[in-house]
Amino acid sequence: MKARVHVTLKNGVLDPQGKAIEQALGALGFGGVEEVRQGKVIEFSLQESDPAKARADVEAMCQKLLANTVIENYAIELDG
Amino acid sequence: MKAAVIVFPGSNCDRDVQVALRQSMGREPLMVWHKETDFDAVDLIVLPGGFSYGDYLRCGAMAANSPVMKEVVARAAKGVAVLGICNGFQMLTETGLLPGVLMRNADLRFVCRDVGIKVETSQSVFTSRYEQGEAIRIPVAHHDGNYFADEDTLSALEDRGQIAFRYCDADGTVTPQANPNGSQRNIAGVYNEAKTVLGLMPHPERLADPKLGGNDGRPIFDGLVEALS
């Protein structure tokens, strides 16, 4: 089973990198771009075949390592 | 006092801390590799600066989950003093020993220069050799030192006196201009509730010998030796 974890900054947390990207896009002539937020995507394969168990495992991985829940949200996608 | 310096792959201030501790203690600190799961009893554990594990995922995240860190967290819970400097501060927030998180500097630049910091309290084992409100000069060198915590956490830190240092100008005034990285409320260092764990972004070990241009960092180490011996 494939897992994909999206890690994004929580609302209200300033994102200086997103701001820089937004300014760079504006400088390149892409008008009307607002509220750019940068995150990460982490992909991996799991040997677990039970979707409920796999989700619980990935949830624990997010809590323990993949996201810092002080500032980040995460969303889990399972496939296969 | 007995002290241990934890060494991670990518640590680069471990030997500076070793020299500063040796100078204040008059004996060698223990140097402990990150793969150790046990080490001799000590009164102080130092998590040094650097780029542990290449800052992969988030600064300090890998170190916070390394084998030695379980032992560090267990000893901190028993009241052993822990000092985290720069990357060590990032590790302490990642382990949850300290609240908040250190984000990318607000202007996205790596900042490497001396800054002024104000000593918020002298009532700790780390700061007893300073005066409350004293402004000292200490170097910073980091890309991710922008302290963030939610408003409730910040208020709780203020109420409990857990803010250790704030960025300030030369006469000790805390101003936005003196803030090198966008940290909320100019926070440069915080304590845990018991004030036995301190994390700070500036590097006191880099100014602990007049031959290196200043001595403002030395009182931290001298004070620890006095308090923990």
Interface residues (C-beta under 8 A of the other chain):
Chain A: G12 V13 L14 P16 Q17 A20 K64 L65 L66 N68 V70 I71
Chain B: L57 R58 A61 N65 T93 E94 P99 G100 V101 M103 R104 N105 A106 D107 L108 N146 F148 A149 D150 G182
